[in-house]
Amino acid sequence: EYYRLWTSLFLHADLKHLLANLFLGSILIFFLVGYFGFRLVPLAALSFGALTNALTLLSMPSESYLIGFSGVVFWLGGLWLTLYFLISSQMSLTKRILRTLGIALFIFFPSEAFDPSVSYMAHFWGFLLGILFGLLFFALNKQKWQMQPSIQIINQIKN
C-alpha cells in the first residue's frame, strides 16, 4: 500500500491544520516557483513528501497513522532557506546566517504548546530533506550561477 505515502499528503485532521499548511505552503511555493520555475517544485515536493512520510513512519509503531502536508511544507522551507543562503553570496556570511536563522525561527518555530496530534518527526525529516535537496540542486547549478548577480541567476533558471 505504498500509494498511501502520497494520498495521505492530501488528508488533514482538521480545518486549522489544513489552513496552516495551505497558508505557509502557498507562500513557499510562490517563492520557489517565482525564482526557480514551475518545473522544480510540484514533482519534487510530492516525491520528497512521500519520502518524508516513509522515513517518519519507520520511526512510529505500525498501528500509527500519518496524514497531512506538513512534511512537504517543511521540505519547501528547508529548500528555500538553503538556496537563499547559498545564492545570496553578495551579502556577508554573518548577514546570511542571521537572516536565514531569523526567517527559519519566524516561520517554523512552534506557535503553541506541544500537540500530540502533530508529527514533529515529519517536520524534522521534511526540513532535513529540503536542506539536502537544496544543497544538491545548488551543486548541480553552481557553475551556471557562479559570479552572476542574483537577478541574472533567477532569469537563467526560469529559461
ZIPE-V761787 format. One record per residue. N is the residue number from 1. RES is the residue in one letter. SS is DSSP state (H for helix, E for strand, - for the rest). PHI is phi in degrees with one decimal (NA if undefined). NEAR is the number of other C-alpha atoms within 8 Angstrom. Layout:
[[N | RES | SS | PHI | NEAR] [N | RES | SS | PHI | NEAR]]
This chain:
[[1 | E | - | NA | 3] [2 | Y | - | -65.6 | 5] [3 | Y | - | -58.0 | 6] [4 | R | H | -66.0 | 7] [5 | L | H | -63.2 | 12] [6 | W | H | -95.7 | 11] [7 | T | H | -65.4 | 8] [8 | S | H | -68.9 | 10] [9 | L | H | -64.5 | 12] [10 | F | H | -99.3 | 9] [11 | L | - | -106.5 | 9] [12 | H | - | -141.3 | 11] [13 | A | - | -69.1 | 8] [14 | D | - | -158.2 | 6] [15 | L | H | -64.4 | 7] [16 | K | H | -60.1 | 6] [17 | H | H | -63.6 | 10] [18 | L | H | -61.4 | 11] [19 | L | H | -65.5 | 8] [20 | A | H | -63.2 | 8] [21 | N | H | -68.0 | 11] [22 | L | H | -65.0 | 8] [23 | F | H | -63.0 | 8] [24 | L | H | -69.5 | 9] [25 | G | H | -60.3 | 11] [26 | S | H | -64.0 | 8] [27 | I | H | -62.9 | 8] [28 | L | H | -66.8 | 12] [29 | I | H | -62.9 | 10] [30 | F | H | -57.9 | 8] [31 | F | H | -62.7 | 9] [32 | L | H | -67.7 | 11] [33 | V | H | -67.3 | 12] [34 | G | H | -61.9 | 8] [35 | Y | H | -90.9 | 10] [36 | F | H | -118.4 | 11] [37 | G | - | 87.3 | 11] [38 | F | H | -74.8 | 8] [39 | R | H | -67.4 | 8] [40 | L | H | -72.7 | 9] [41 | V | H | -77.5 | 11] [42 | P | H | -60.7 | 8] [43 | L | H | -67.2 | 8] [44 | A | H | -64.6 | 8] [45 | A | H | -62.2 | 11] [46 | L | H | -68.8 | 10] [47 | S | H | -64.4 | 8] [48 | F | H | -73.6 | 12] [49 | G | H | -63.9 | 16] [50 | A | H | -65.9 | 11] [51 | L | H | -64.3 | 9] [52 | T | H | -58.6 | 14] [53 | N | H | -61.7 | 12] [54 | A | H | -62.6 | 9] [55 | L | H | -64.8 | 10] [56 | T | H | -66.2 | 11] [57 | L | H | -65.0 | 11] [58 | L | H | -62.7 | 7] [59 | S | - | -95.0 | 6] [60 | M | - | -112.9 | 7] [61 | P | - | -60.5 | 7] [62 | S | - | -62.9 | 5] [63 | E | - | -87.2 | 4] [64 | S | - | -79.9 | 7] [65 | Y | - | -118.4 | 4] [66 | L | - | -131.7 | 8] [67 | I | - | -131.7 | 10] [68 | G | - | 116.7 | 13] [69 | F | - | -110.6 | 12] [70 | S | H | -60.5 | 10] [71 | G | H | -61.0 | 16] [72 | V | H | -69.3 | 14] [73 | V | H | -60.9 | 13] [74 | F | H | -70.4 | 14] [75 | W | H | -62.8 | 19] [76 | L | H | -58.3 | 15] [77 | G | H | -65.3 | 12] [78 | G | H | -62.3 | 15] [79 | L | H | -63.7 | 14] [80 | W | H | -63.4 | 13] [81 | L | H | -64.0 | 11] [82 | T | H | -64.3 | 12] [83 | L | H | -66.4 | 11] [84 | Y | H | -58.6 | 9] [85 | F | H | -62.8 | 11] [86 | L | H | -76.1 | 8] [87 | I | H | -82.1 | 7] [88 | S | - | -78.4 | 9] [89 | S | - | -72.7 | 9] [90 | Q | - | -71.9 | 5] [91 | M | - | -91.4 | 7] [92 | S | - | -67.0 | 7] [93 | L | H | -59.2 | 7] [94 | T | H | -61.3 | 6] [95 | K | H | -62.7 | 8] [96 | R | H | -63.5 | 12] [97 | I | H | -63.4 | 9] [98 | L | H | -63.3 | 8] [99 | R | H | -65.8 | 8] [100 | T | H | -63.8 | 11] [101 | L | H | -65.4 | 8] [102 | G | H | -61.5 | 8] [103 | I | H | -64.4 | 8] [104 | A | H | -61.2 | 11] [105 | L | H | -66.0 | 8] [106 | F | H | -63.1 | 7] [107 | I | H | -81.9 | 6] [108 | F | H | -106.7 | 7] [109 | F | - | -68.9 | 7] [110 | P | - | -57.7 | 5] [111 | S | - | -91.7 | 4] [112 | E | - | -138.0 | 5] [113 | A | - | -64.6 | 5] [114 | F | - | -52.7 | 4] [115 | D | - | -120.2 | 6] [116 | P | - | -65.2 | 5] [117 | S | - | -85.2 | 4] [118 | V | - | -96.6 | 5] [119 | S | - | -90.7 | 8] [120 | Y | H | -67.3 | 6] [121 | M | H | -67.4 | 7] [122 | A | H | -64.4 | 13] [123 | H | H | -62.5 | 12] [124 | F | H | -60.1 | 10] [125 | W | H | -63.2 | 13] [126 | G | H | -61.0 | 19] [127 | F | H | -64.0 | 15] [128 | L | H | -61.8 | 10] [129 | L | H | -65.1 | 12] [130 | G | H | -63.9 | 16] [131 | I | H | -63.1 | 13] [132 | L | H | -62.8 | 9] [133 | F | H | -64.9 | 9] [134 | G | H | -61.4 | 13] [135 | L | H | -63.4 | 10] [136 | L | H | -64.8 | 8] [137 | F | H | -60.9 | 8] [138 | F | H | -65.1 | 10] [139 | A | H | -61.1 | 7] [140 | L | H | -70.4 | 7] [141 | N | H | -111.6 | 8] [142 | K | H | -58.8 | 8] [143 | Q | H | -59.4 | 6] [144 | K | H | -68.7 | 6] [145 | W | H | -93.0 | 8] [146 | Q | - | -61.3 | 6] [147 | M | - | 62.1 | 4] [148 | Q | - | -116.9 | 7] [149 | P | - | -61.7 | 7] [150 | S | H | -53.7 | 8] [151 | I | H | -63.9 | 6] [152 | Q | H | -68.3 | 8] [153 | I | H | -61.3 | 11] [154 | I | H | -62.4 | 10] [155 | N | H | -65.0 | 9] [156 | Q | H | -66.9 | 7] [157 | I | H | -66.1 | 9] [158 | K | H | -63.8 | 8] [159 | N | - | -87.0 | 4]]
